[in-house]
Amino acid sequence: MSSTPNLVITSQRVITPKGQRPAAILINGEKILDIISIEEVPVDCPVENIGNDVVMPGLVDSHVHINEPGRTDWEGFETATKAAASGGITTLVDMPLNCIPVTTTVDALNKKIIAAKDQLWIDCGFYGGLIPGNIHDIEYLADAGVLGFKAFLSPSGIQEFPNVSETHLRKVLPILSKIGIPILVHAELENGTTISENHKSYKSFQDSRPKSWENNAIKLLIQLCREFGVHIHIVHLSSADILPEIAKTRNDCFPLTVETCPHYLHFVSEGISDGDTRFKCAPPIWDAPNRENLWSGLEEGIINFITSDHSPCTPKLKKLDSGNFEKAWGGISSIQFTLPVIWTECKQRGYSLDQLTNWLSNQPAKFIGKSRQKGQISPGFDADFVCWNPDKKYIIKKEAIYHKHKLTPYESEPLFGVVNKTFLRGKKVYDTGEFSGHPTGKIILKNNG
């Protein structure tokens, strides 16, 4: 890499590993060359002055459902990555289900990579799927570059992506131990429900998937993590009840990691109206005390980071006309709003921009094995930045949503934090409502970068 910068970004609020400070970021090509004081900027260098906006590492969202190929009427690479870029996300990882074919073979992975060609506005990696019939495919998928494997302990809702059992996990964990790759688990174990006649109330939905499902599933995963010493990752934690057992496992130095999502950190079940199926997701959203305990789990480092779990579908599948939670498709569209939603909640609780950066950039980059490339403003890292105003308040309006379908529970939410510019590997891809040039996102594989 040449020592001459071809672009300099300056701001009074740059979030570096040493904290927030006025700084100039020197960029050469796709990489950060150095971080210096603004007064030291070389003459004759092109400078983009961000003023008092925060310049933060681009967000890394390691849990996204894009659904292409096969279900592009739900979402697709172009719309999902545009929405992500407008929300300051510069790297995402796509889940292996809801697309057709599901990503449980190398052939299916290659089909997904071909489908993504020339459509990515940001960088994109992929997970492989673990289902009962594909254990022999795991090593091949790992060699092909997937960043982890996703499995369900309860039915996924997709017929071609059935859930696994403890028996299946016991067969695959030694393989994952050998290849050194995490397994991401949807942690719910069905063990009885309360039957309701009224499927319009959110309480009826909670009763159909009680906290015991998630708590018991995580207890099983903790047991397996201790037994096999394999990196197990719990996706979208909703129940704060299990945090003490997660903390003990981590304190005992076992490789268990955990994520939670904006909808569990922002919404509370008390505020969900009857029939508003936009809020249906699995596991369910719980009450205000549970939300506060999740925030404590983040503060204490028990929960490692935050992902969107952007899980869109067609509006028809949400069954808003009938308001039937039992029949509605589960999942919340949210990829564009992670930064303002989480910052709004951070402001209320006194959390810092450094903590925000850790939860949305540093830790997820580390999780996907790209901690020397993504998630940090440091020399040698990709020049991925989000430039945003943390002090400006706005209301989410349907016409400003870039993902394919505009149906989201975040519509009309008042939030702090307006994303003004997003840079991907030194190139501005989003600027105050406009997208620059053409898609230049790259495929991220385990063995590249």
N, C-alpha and C positions, 0 to 999 in steps of 0.2 A: 504494500500500500504506500502510495506517495505521501510525503510529509507536508504537501501543500493542500490546504483546504479549498474545496470548490464551493462551499456554502458555510455560512456561520449563522447560527440561531442565537439570539440574545433575549434575555428576559430578566426581570427583577426577582422572579420566583422559579428557579430551576430546582427540581427535586433530584439530588445526587445521593449516592450511598452515604455521604457524610452529612446529609441533611439539606434543608432548603437554603438557597443563597442566590444572589444576583450572579449571573454567569453567562459566558459565551460558549456555545457548543460548536467545536470545529468539526466539520464533516468532510470526508473525502470519499466520493463515490457512495457506497452503501453503508459505510461504517463511520463510527465516531472516532475522530482522530485524537481529540483532547478536550478538556473542559478548563477554561482559563477565565480570568477576570475580563469584564467588558472593556476595560481600559487597554488591555493587551491585544485586542483584535488586530490582526495584520491589515495594513492598508491595502486597498485594491481588492479585498475579498468581498464577494456578494454577501450582504447581511440581511437577514429577515429579523426585524425587531418585533418581538411578541409583546413588548411593553410590560404591563403588570400581570398579564395572564400567567397562569401556572404552566410550566413545561414539565411534563411527567413522562416516564417511560410509557410507550404504548401498552395498552392493556393486553393481557393474555387470557383468553377465555377458553378454558380446557374442557368445556362441556356444551356442545351445540348440536342440535339436530337440523341438518340442512335438507335431507330427504331426497337428494338427487344422486343418481338417476332413479326414475320410476315413479316418484310422487312429487313431481315438480309443480303440480297444482296446489301442493301444500306450501312449498318453499323451494328455493334453488340456490345454487352457488352465487349467481350474480346479485340477487336481491338480498340474500343473507349477508354477504360480505360488504355490500354497499351500506346496509344498515349498521353493520359492525364498525366500519370505517367512520361513519358519521357519529358514532358513540365513542370514538377514541380507541377502539380495539384494533390492534395491528397483527395479532396472531390468534387463531382459533383452532380447535381440534373438533373434528366432526365425528359424531357417534355412528355406530355401525348398523343401526336399525332405522326403520321407517323408509329407507331407500329400497329399491328393487333392482338387483338382488341385494339382500343383506350382506354385509361385509364379513362373511365367515369363511371365505376362501381367497386365495391369491388372485384368481380370475375375477372375482367380484371386486376386489380392491383395485385391480387394473381398470375395470370398467368405470369405477368412481373417479380415478385419476384422469382418465380420458374425458369424462363428463365435466370435470372441473377446468379443463384447458381453456385458457383465454377468457375465463369468467371471474377470476379471483381478484378482488380489489384489495385484499390483504393476504398474508401468508396463512397457509392452511395445512394442518396435519390430520391424520386419521387414526382411529382405533379399529382393531379387529374385534369381532364378536366371538364370544364363547357360548356355544349351545351344546346340547347333549351329543349331537352327531358329528362334531367337527374337531374333536380333541387331536386327531392326527394332523389337522391343518395348522395347529398353533405355531409350531416351529417355522413352518414355511411363511406364515404371515409375519412372524417376527423378523425373519431374514429379509422380507420384502419392505420392512421399515415402519410397521405400525408402531404407535407410541405407547400402546397398552392394550388391554383386552377388557371388554365390557361384558358383564353377565347379570342376569336377573335371578333373584331367588323367588320371585312371584311372577305370574304371567305378565308378559310385556304389553299385551294388547295386539301384538303382531304375530299372526299364526306361524310365520316362517322364522320367528326368533323366540323359540320356547325357552322357558326358564330352566336353570340347572338345579341340581340337588346337592346336598352335602357330599354324596358319593362322587358326583362329577368333579366337585372342587378338590376332593382328596386325590383324584387321578391327575388333575392338571397342575396343582400347586408345585409338585416336584419339577415339572417341566419349566414352569415360570421361574422357579428358583435357579435352575440351570442357565436360563437365558437372561435373567436379570431384568425383568420387565413387570410393571405393576398390573394387577387386576382390579378393575373398577366395578363395584358391585352395587346394584340397586337392592338395598337392604330392606326387604319386607318379607316376612314369613307368614303365610296365611294360617291363622289358628283360631278361627271363629269370629263371628261378627254379631252385631245387633241388627236384626231385621226391622226395617222401617216401612211404613205405608206411605210416608210423605217423602218423596225423592226431590222435592224442591228446596228443602232446607239444607244449609251447609252442615248442620249438626248431623243430619241423616248420612251425609257423605263421610263425615268424620267417624261416625259409628260403624260404617261399612269397612273402614281401614283404620282400626284403633292403633294407638301408639304402641301397644304391645307387639304388633307386627314388626315394627321397625326395631324396637328395643331387643326383641328376641333374635332377630336376624343379626344385629350387630354383636350380640353376645356370642353367637355361633362364629362370626367372622373373627372376633377377638380370640376365641379358642383356637381357630385354625391358624391365625397369625402367630400365636405363641408356639403352636406345635410345629409349624413348618418354617417359621422365620422368613416368610415371603411377604413382599410389599403388597398389602391389601389397602385399597382406597375406597372409602365410603362416599358415595355420591349423594348430593342434595340432602344433607342431614336436616330433618325437620324437628325431631324430638330432642329437647334439651335434657330429658330425664337420664339419658345414657352417658352424658358427658363425664361424670366421675369415673366410670369404668374405662372410657376411652383414655382419660388422663392417666389412669394407673398403668394401662398398657404402654402408653408412650413413655411414662416415667421409668418403666422396666426395660426401656430401650428396644421395644419391638417395632418393626417398620409399618405402623398403621398410620395412614393419613386420612384427612376428612375435609370435605368441602361443604359449604351451605350456599344458599341462593338469595338473591334480592327479595323474592316474594316472601321468604320466611323471616327476613330481617326488616321488612317494611310493613306488610299487611298483618292484620290480626283477624282471627275468625269472628270476633264480635262485630267487626265492621262489614261483614259480607252479607249482602241482602239475599233473601230467598230468591231462588231462580237465577241468580247471576253466575251462570256456569263458566264465565270467563276465568273464574278463580279456581276451577277444578285442576288439580295437579296431584301427583302421587309421589311421596306421602302428602297428606293434607297440610294446610296451614293451621296453626294452633293459636292459642290465646296470647294476650299481651305478656303475662309473666313468662311464658315459654320463649317468646321473642327476646325479652330482655336477658334471659339466661343464655340464649344463643350468642348475643352480643358479648356477654361475659366470657363465653367460650372462645370467641375470636380474640378478645383482649388478652386472655391468658395463654393463647397459643395452642389451645386444645383443638380448635378448628383451624386448619392451616390456611385456607383461602376461600375466595368467593367465585362462583361461576354463574353464568346466566341460566343454564339449562333451558336455553331458547328452544321451545318445543311447539312449533306452529302446526296448524291444520286448516282446512277450509272452514269458513264460518258456519256452514251447514252442519258440520260435525260437532260443533259446540252446543247445538240444541237450545239456543237462547230463546227460540219461539216457545218451546215447552217448558224451559227452565228445569229440565230433568237431569239432576246430577248423576244419576245412575247410568243414563244412556249417553251423556255427553263425553266427547273425547277429552282426555286429560292432557294438560300441558299449557304453559304460559309463554306467550310471545313477548320477549323482553330484551333482545340482544342490544338494542339501541340505547337502552336506558340504565344499564348497570351503573355507570359512573355517577350520574346525577342522583339516582335512587340511594346508592350507598353513601355518597357524600352528604346528602340531605340528612340521613340518619346519623352519620358521623358528627355533623355540626351540632345536632341536638344533644349528643352525648360527650362532646369535647374531645373526640378523637382527631388525630393530626393528619396532615397530608402525607407524612412519612408512613403512618400506619395504613392509610388508604393505599398507598403505593405498594406496600408489602403484601396486602391482601389481594390486590387486583393485578399486580405485575410481577413482583419478585418471586413470590412463592409458587404461583402457577407455572412460571417459566422453569423453575427448579423441578417441579413435578414432572413436566414433559421432557426433561433431560436436556433443556436448552438454557441452562443457567449461565453459560458463558457467551451467549449469543443474544438472548432476549431478556426483557424485563428490568433493565438497569441502564442508567445514563452513565456509562463508563467507557474509557478508551478501548477500542477493539470490538465493542458491541454493535449490533445493527442500529442504524440511526432511525429508530422507531420512536415517535413522540406523539403525545396528545397535548394540544395547547388549548387551555380552557379557562373560563372565568368562574371561579368557585363562589363568587359573591352575587352573581346575577340569578334572579329567580324567574322561572317561566312555567307555563302550563302546557302539558303535552297535548297537542292537537293532532287529530287524525291525518290531516293533510301533510304533516311534517314527518310521518312515519315512512321508512324506506323498505321495511320487510314486506313480503308479498301481500299478506293479509293484515288489515289494520286493526283487527279485533284483539284488544289487549286490556287487562284490568288497569293498566297505567294511564289510559286515556283520561284526560282532565285532572291528573294528579299535579299539584303544584310542587315543583322541585327546584333545588339550588344546583347550579353547575351547568353552564352552557359550553359545549364543545365548539370551538371556532375553527381549528385546523388539526389535521392529522397527517403525519409524515410516515411513510413506509420506506425503510431502508434509504433514507435521504431524499425521497421524492414526495412532494406534497400531493396527497391523493384526495383530500377533502378540505374545502375552504368555504366556510359560512354558507352552507347549503348547496354548494357546487362541487362536483367531482371532476378531478383534473385528468385529462388525457384518456388513457384506456387502462383496463385492468392489468396490473403488473405483479400481482401476488404470486408467490412461489409455493410449490408443494414442499412441505417439511416432512422428512422421513427420519427415522431413528438414527440412521447412519450417515446423514448429511449435515452440513453446517457444523 
